[in-house]
């Protein structure tokens, strides 16, 4: 594979990671109609629980749970594929981005394989996967933002990616505090404040790289 084709493939994979997630989430949420799924009230993980059942104080019934769980795994794998094919990063920075992408992929696959229905008997693989994905995804988009010059992106996009990842990490602190306190107000919105920034960042970074190669 030539350098141009490899970099184009990397750009497409990064864009696909975000698009896959948002598509899977939308389709799964649209199928949850009785009562309607709430993006602000319900946990994201609820979309991966077929149910019906009640756990963590929330009713869970996702008819298309398989779509959501499959999308979660593919999201992480697509991001890993995109980062693995990136060109222009020196050894240390490349190692950091690849490691972050690997952790993200592992986390997303765990979340997809082990639905968050509260039925864990021993190790909470879903919770572990979620933490891995939340932290590594935002760290990864920060690393991409800080490497904007090496990747041929604009300084403005670099700052935006860095700010997105920082916002996601701050949202993680707020979300964790709310979960620990038992407050359920807008919990779904705060959780999306963790994951949406880095997924949108992947799409923007991939689009920028694709334009540059074109």
C-alpha positions in Angstrom: 0.0 0.0 0.0 1.4 3.4 -1.0 1.8 6.2 1.5 -1.1 8.2 0.0 -3.5 5.2 0.1 -2.4 4.3 3.6 -3.0 7.8 4.9 -6.4 8.0 3.1 -7.3 4.6 4.7 -6.3 6.0 8.1 -8.5 9.1 7.5 -11.5 7.0 6.5 -11.1 4.6 9.5 -11.0 7.5 11.9 -14.1 9.0 10.4 -15.8 5.6 10.4 -15.2 5.2 14.1 -17.4 8.1 15.0 -19.9 7.5 12.3 -20.4 3.9 13.3 -21.0 4.8 16.9 -23.5 7.6 16.3 -25.3 5.5 13.7 -25.6 2.5 16.1 -26.7 4.7 19.0 -29.4 6.4 16.9 -30.8 3.1 15.5 -30.8 1.4 18.9 -32.4 4.5 20.6 -35.0 4.8 17.9 -36.1 1.2 18.4 -36.6 1.8 22.2 -40.1 3.3 22.2 -42.0 2.0 25.3 -41.2 4.3 27.0 -39.0 6.3 24.6 -35.3 6.3 25.3 -33.9 9.5 26.8 -30.5 10.8 25.7 -30.4 13.0 28.9 -31.7 10.6 31.5 -30.7 7.1 30.5 -27.1 5.7 30.6 -25.5 5.0 27.2 -25.0 1.4 28.3 -28.8 0.9 28.6 -28.9 0.7 24.8 -26.9 -2.5 24.9 -29.2 -4.2 27.4 -32.1 -6.1 25.7 -34.1 -6.5 28.9 -36.7 -5.6 29.9 -35.3 -5.2 33.4 -34.5 -2.5 36.0 -31.0 -1.9 37.2 -29.1 1.1 38.7 -32.5 2.7 39.2 -33.3 2.8 35.5 -35.6 0.8 33.3 -33.8 -1.0 30.5 -35.4 -2.3 27.3 -33.4 -2.1 24.1 -34.9 -4.2 21.3 -31.8 -3.6 19.1 -29.2 -4.1 21.8 -27.1 -6.2 19.4 -26.8 -3.2 17.0 -25.5 -1.0 19.8 -23.1 -3.6 21.2 -21.7 -4.4 17.7 -21.3 -0.7 17.0 -19.4 -0.2 20.2 -16.8 -2.9 19.3 -16.5 -1.7 15.7 -16.0 1.9 16.9 -13.0 1.0 18.9 -11.5 -1.3 16.3 -12.0 1.4 13.5 -10.2 4.0 15.7 -7.3 1.6 16.3 -7.0 0.8 12.6 -7.0 4.5 11.8 -4.3 5.3 14.3 -2.2 2.3 13.3 -2.1 3.6 9.7 -1.2 7.2 10.5 2.1 8.5 9.0 4.4 11.2 10.2 4.6 10.6 14.0 8.0 10.0 15.5 8.6 6.9 17.7 7.6 8.3 21.1 4.4 10.0 19.9 3.5 7.1 17.7 3.8 4.7 20.6 1.6 6.9 22.8 -1.1 7.2 20.2 -1.1 3.5 19.3 -1.2 2.4 23.0 -4.1 4.8 23.6 -5.9 3.4 20.6 -5.3 -0.2 21.7 -6.7 0.6 25.2 -9.7 2.3 23.6 -10.4 -0.7 21.4 -10.1 -3.1 24.3 -12.4 -0.9 26.4 -15.1 -0.6 23.7 -15.0 -4.3 22.9 -15.5 -5.1 26.6 -18.4 -2.8 26.9 -20.0 -4.4 23.9 -19.4 -8.0 25.0 -20.5 -7.4 28.6 -23.8 -5.3 28.7 -24.2 -3.0 31.7 -27.3 -4.7 33.2 -26.0 -4.9 36.7 -25.8 -8.7 36.6 -22.1 -9.1 37.1 -21.0 -12.0 39.2 -17.4 -11.2 40.0 -15.4 -8.9 37.8 -17.3 -6.0 36.3 -15.9 -6.2 32.8 -18.4 -3.7 31.5 -17.4 -1.1 34.1 -13.7 -1.7 33.4 -14.2 -1.4 29.7 -16.1 1.9 30.1 -13.4 3.5 32.2 -10.7 2.3 29.8 -12.6 3.8 26.8 -13.6 7.0 28.5 -10.0 7.9 29.6 -8.1 6.5 26.5 -10.5 8.0 24.0 -10.0 11.5 25.3 -6.3 11.1 25.8 -6.0 9.9 22.2 -7.9 12.9 20.7 -5.6 15.2 22.8 -2.5 13.4 21.4 -3.9 13.8 17.9 -4.5 17.5 18.5 -1.0 18.1 19.9 0.5 16.4 16.8 -1.5 18.6 14.4 1.6 19.9 12.6 3.1 16.4 12.1 -0.2 15.1 10.8 -0.7 18.1 8.4 -3.7 19.5 10.2 -4.4 23.1 10.9 -3.4 24.7 14.3 -7.1 25.6 14.8 -8.2 22.0 14.5 -5.3 20.9 16.7 -6.5 23.3 19.5 -10.1 22.1 19.0 -9.1 18.4 19.4 -7.1 19.2 22.5 -9.9 21.2 24.0 -12.4 18.4 23.1 -10.3 15.8 24.9 -9.9 18.0 28.0 -13.6 18.7 28.1 -14.3 14.9 27.9 -11.9 14.2 30.8 -13.5 17.0 32.9 -16.9 15.5 32.1 -15.7 12.2 33.3 -14.9 13.7 36.7 -18.4 15.3 36.9 -20.1 12.1 35.8 -18.1 10.0 38.3 -19.1 12.4 41.1 -22.7 12.2 40.2 -22.7 8.4 40.0 -21.0 8.2 43.4 -23.5 10.6 45.0 -26.5 8.8 43.5 -27.7 11.9 41.7 -29.5 10.9 38.5 -30.2 14.4 37.1 -29.2 14.6 33.4 -26.8 11.6 34.0 -27.1 10.6 30.3 -26.2 14.0 29.1 -23.1 14.2 31.3 -22.0 10.7 30.2 -22.3 11.8 26.6 -20.1 14.8 27.5 -17.4 12.2 28.0 -17.7 10.2 24.8 -19.0 12.6 22.2 -16.0 15.0 22.3 -13.5 12.4 21.3 -15.7 10.6 18.7 -16.5 13.9 17.0 -12.8 14.7 17.2 -12.0 11.5 15.3 -14.4 12.4 12.6 -13.0 15.9 12.3 -9.4 14.7 12.3 -10.2 12.0 9.7 -11.9 14.6 7.5 -9.0 16.9 7.7 -6.5 14.2 6.8 -8.7 13.1 3.9 -8.9 16.6 2.5 -5.1 17.0 2.8 -4.5 13.8 0.9 -7.0 14.7 -1.7 
